[in-house]
Amino acid sequence: MLILRTWVLGAKSLTLHPMRSLLTVLGIFIGVASVIWLLAIGEGISREAQRQIEDLGADTIMVRSVKPPAEATADNRGVTPYGLKRSEYDRLIATIPTIRSALPIREIRRQFRYGGRLVDGRLVGCTPEYADVTRLVVDRGRFLEEADLHKRQDVCVLAARVAERLFPYEDPLGRRIYIAEHKDFYQIVGVLEHRNATAAIGGSLDSQDFSNDVYIPIATMRQRIGDSVITRGSGTFEGEIVELNQITLRVDHVQNVLATAALVEDALRSHGKLNDVATVVPLELLEQARTTRLMFMVFMGLIAAISLVVGGIGIMNIMLATVTERTREIGIRRALGAKRADITRQFLVETVALSVVGGVTGILAGYACPIVIEQLRLLLESHAPETMQNLPTVVRNVKPTIVPLSIPLAFGISVLIGVAFGLYPAVRAARMDPIEALRHE
């Protein structure tokens, strides 16, 4: 009964100065909401990055052609051969028994035309397994088949955005698109569903945007286009010869991935492949992402906790001012028989009440984080599309995820801060000399 009466008196005291109480609560409100928001956004970014790495496949190893630094920076004129060769593709399959399958990939930038419409994009020569490895989903028609590969068929599969831009008003299936520079026509046999781009992962893997891709059989690409890519200028030309841009290896078991990656690197090194290839192991990236995620969450939590501490300091300042303001009231209560413990309890209750109100309202605001972020994304997409496109992919696709632990953590810290920062003003009030307090004007 005494505790209930203390809470009632505390509530009445706080309502005597509503603006002061509101501003005091605001500090805790912002702190609690910040904890939940920062952890939710951090969790969303971490999950998106982890999802993108998992999409690469935990049982895969990617070996990519990389232009050597000397050729990449020098002002050379001529044709530069570098990167993976088909002979190395055959050698890896033949010499490493843990490799279940291997996917050769060739990529070049080209223009695609249908009628008067033109689209710049990436022409990808691949095998039928490519769709499964890269998680591509067919919306209409089909993906490439083994028969297309063996017969070197003039067929292609369009990414969703390419299909929308070349065929805004008609069904693309069965139509033939023209690939500039090679003067070849390819019949469309399939259209893919929309696929989000993958963000760059450190220095190991560049970002990949699948939205402007056109896929053809790699055997057809080799026969029709070849390995050379020539860039013509005024009276000069530059070019490169790359047989394969990437080989994606699928290992027989996840446990063998790291050992197989070491064998692949040894095999490439033994044939002088040091500067023009790079090996990427998604499993290693996934482990790094999990460690980074934990560190990121702790860091974000500490940043948010600072705002809670600032809110606690605000509470202490207000309560110290309140104690000074209510000195005469404290003296009267002590003269009427109130003990020091009663005075301490009274001011602690008021402090905790402010913290609880700030904590509860902050939690409610925290739950609004996913809704606010989604509305902000829609607003940017409609009014500032260029700004949206310039954002990193992992940020553009982030979906804030409320961390369950953040709710009790934020609320518990807010109450703890209320007690910690309210204890000194409460003890100071309780230790006042009743006679001196009664004399206070």
Steps between C-alpha positions, in 0.01 A plus 500: 500500500787733586668433165175569312453828685859597424440439127181707509678789672784473250261515206327806645833676552602437140172632360550833681769585242387324180744675264798426724392137531447473124846634419655266757316200354611604152863419576419142601249468213767592244753271665273193504373563147861544382604166650217317323535690170877464472493132591210438258673677210831333583333159514325567169825600326683200648229256391492646148877467467487147639215407264697622200799291602279195558350552153846442358487150648689362798623208286646715222839647416528782248813560298490831310724655238659823621682745278858527632588838656765579237251462215219656699685825560740538210408697188548205265386473141435150373346174610563369852442129573439407864283296732359149500529265205285206398798269547514600868130430531557147364806450721320593822218255430743222413744540791284590803260216590293701751369730223148380420445732205648811341325786323696703244375858461583767242376860536522802268320834476275529195197681361176313433249623244146422402340727243584855599569418866854464632627374838856496637569192705717199569513202267568184701614175343421217739373145546152384611622460862563873526140578597508252788832622638410871483140447622342636181128425464328469162181704470399396147634240262814313603868543573779362281509123449770246419375473142554875455858457617590197288335630181626857553147631463432870437275534805501737795333564836424857607518656844173661608609862447639430151169337404302795638707757310518317168143366510285741703178408316547144371604151603873454429489119474579385149625843390855555375728770640803646328836515677699799379860467374451133413201542270339189642136429581398282794157350566356565846406177679455633854457802726622507860337640811639818655816436698659745743860599441763364736723745683877500481648299788817667620772465240415138426195528278368779283132591500285321245193645331300229324228737376659579160630153413438292189603134519613287205670156482873539564578276202300733274681799647840348429404414142327827412688756709833345596729604783606849387337822615612800294444866592553731203608862527604770254755315289591260784358198668535327833392151582526202727485127455324315779384145441302474826404773746409257774493134592253409773593171664248295698654278766362158595460597868512824698765351730736468202463860379801655673731209417384505137556876481859447615552234230354732236734783600800263497404374154467852363823612665690206352404625154608857561154636585593752767392845385215442258262279702327533837338226704186580701363253757145599612528272806793707629312821425199364689707431812653847475152651459375325815795630703458849356128485574563433870757779524270736310206428731711560811635824354153626404369407844777697670427806287132480590584448867682834501173677422341319795777620730447855374131460578591377848717805560205715397281323756758556774526871421122543505466305825774704668314815400178344629661417835615859539158628401320270747737553794227651719264210417773255605545686829125491574480126427800428722348715779177300474688173553614389157821299511799539273404175327156647420655808336751286307222269384282794392762655271617164368142415405467826308828436316410140412153612389657744254732225373217248462284744303797586278584131459147390404450782250849436360415132445183597314703736282756224445235266362422764236853473357425250216192699393685834498800359308270340240307825451830690472618254235179544299532879532857495368410264216219729384658844558877439495569184295859606423579538869348157563709340226820654640447333837689174562296196397500352849358828638250538217355155567519509879195392697535604866447205729402555862744308719285332771772552762506875431154553654567371855859626474397857418221501759721347770779749434254790512372390844855436620605846384200647681610336824871575452458866408213558739672354804727798564220763495284272718775445759581870497136581572486243782812636670368855529482644849124542570554830685710648218249371247211674680692829494551474121304752298 
